[in-house]
């Protein structure tokens, strides 16, 4: 499975059979220009949106005919299994920012999860529903999502083989959130990838949990 990080919380997963899954596409220039990553115009077969905010649900520029999944439940599209697990965008059970979906994606023998704008730690029931993970795309910037401390708790609780941080402050994201460095402090097995892409396969998963920091593609 190939993973590309567009920026913010947006990714494209491409399976070994060529199925393209775009997750949480943002609107370039959203929030008065606070988000300036480039427009996502790639074609997709499946698009997943964790909630209806402009930095996570902008599908208008994505090319091709795709299946959109934006509600809880179990789905299978082109051989890819997807479970959308309901959570909240804040620690007040949605009273501040509403609902959020965590997507668990199964393809190529890999179990991957994208946590969307998760706004709270995970209880035992949700952790068990997510289950064993080979890959976790995890927000770490705080303020609108879990911060570095809570993200560390999620990371340690789920123990995915590979974790890719997302939703952190960069030169193209002027939100009042932290950079990725707060989350990385004190952690081992950090791999800073020079580009925006990485690959994971069942045969080559790291023996110890690894954090891969990708550079935004756009």
N, C-alpha and C positions, 0 to 999 in steps of 0.2 A: 504494500500500500504506500502510495506517494502522498505526502502532506505538503501543502503550500500555505504559507501564512501571508494573506494579503495585507493585514494590519488590523489593529484594534482587536475585535473578536472574530474576524472573518477568516475562514479557511476554505481550501478546496482539498478534498480527499479524492484520490483516483485509485480505484481498485485494480488488481492485476488483470481483470477482464475489461478495463476501460470505462467502468461506470464512474461518472463524475458527480461528486456530492459537494455542493457549496453550502456553507453553514454561516448563519448570521451576517449576511451582506449588509454593509453600511451604506448610507447616502453620503457621497462625497460632498463636503461643504455644509453638512448638517450643523444645527445648533449655532447659527450665525457665523459659520466658518470656523468653529472650534475644532472640527474634524476635517483634515485636509488630505487624508489618504486618497489616492487616485480612484477613479470610477472602476467598478468591477464589471467587465463586459464579456467574460468568458462564457461559453456554453455550459449547461449543466443538464444532468438527467434527474437529479434530486436536489431540492433546495429545502433546508431546514432553518426555521426562524424560531428563536427561543421566546420572543415576546415582541409586542408591537411598539417598539421605539425606533426612531429613524436611524440609529446607529447599529441596528440589528435586523431590520426587516425590509430593506430596500431591494426588491426583486426586479424593478422596472428595467434595468439595464442588462440583466442576465439574458444571454441568447439561448435559443433552442426551446424545445417543448419539454418541460420538466414537471415532475410531481412535487408539489409544495406540501410540506408537513409542518403544521404550526399548532397542533393540539395533542393532548395526551393520548396514549394508546400504543398498541403494537402494530407495526406495519412491515410489509415486505415488498420491495420494489426492485425489479431486475436482479433478484437473488441476494439483495442486501437487506438484512434484518435491522429494523430500527425500533427502539423503544423510547417513547417520550414520557419522561417521569416528571410529574408536577412538583414544583418547589416555589419559592417566593423570591422576589427581587429585593427584599429588605428583611430585617430581623423581626418585623412586626406582623408577620403572616400576610404580607401584601398590602397592609393599610397605607404604607407610604408610597410604594412604587408599583404595586400590582404583582402579578404572577410571573413565573419563569419556568422554562422547561429545561431539564437536563436530557440530552440525547445520548443513548447508548447505541452504537453502530457496530454491527457484526459483519465482517467480510474478510476474505483471504485468511481465515483462521485467526483474525485479530479482533479483539474487543476494545473499541475506542469510545470515549465519552467526551462530550463537549458540554461544559457546565453553564453556558449562557451567561446571564448576569446574576449568578447566584448571590444572594444577599445575606446568607446565614450559614452557620455550620450544619453538618448533616447529622440527623438522628440515626439510630440503629436501623430502623425500618427502611429509610431511604438508602442508607449505605448497603444494606443487604439486597435491595432491589437493583442497585447499580451493579453490585457483584465484582468479580475479579476483572481487573483492567490491564490491558497492555499499553494503552495510551490514554492520557487525560489532558485535555485542553482546559486550563484553569484560570479564571480571573484572579488577579492579585493586587490591583491598584487601589482598592478601597473607595470610600465615599459613596459611590453608586453600587458597588459590589463588595464582596468580602475583601478585607485588607490582608496584608502580608501575614499577620498572626493567625487569622482565621483560616486563610488559605493553607498555611502550614499544617494546621490541624486536619484539614480535608486531605491534603497530600499524605500525611502520615497515617491517617485512618484508612484510606483506600489503597495505598501502596502500589500505584501503577508502575509498570516497568519503565515507562517513559512519561514525563510530564512536560508539557509545553506551556509556559506562562503566556497570558494574554490580558487584554484590557488594562494596560498600564500607560503611563504618561510617556510621550515621545515628542520629537519636534513637530510631528503632524497631528498630535492630539493635545489640545490645550485645555483639557478637563482638569479640575482640581483634584487630581489623583496622583498616586506615587509612581515612581519609575519601578522597573523590574528589580532594581538592586536591593530594595528593602526585602523582597521575598527571598532573594538569593543568599542573604547574609547567613553565615554559619552552616550552610548546606554543602554536602559533598556531591561528587560526581556531576559537576556542572559542565555541560558542553556548549560552548558558544559557536553556533553555526554561522559561517560567514555569509551565507545567502538566506533565501526565504524558504528553501525546500529541504526536506529530509525524507528518509524512507524507513519504514519499519516492516519487518517480516517475522513470522513465527520462529524461523530458524535463527534469527540474529538478535533476539531480544537480550538486553543487558542482564547480567546475573544479579546486579544490585540496582535499586531504583536510580534512574538517571534523569536529570533536568536538561532539556535542550532549549536554548534560547535562540529563536529564529529572528531574522531581520525582515521587516515588512517588505513585501514585493512592490507595493504601490505607494 
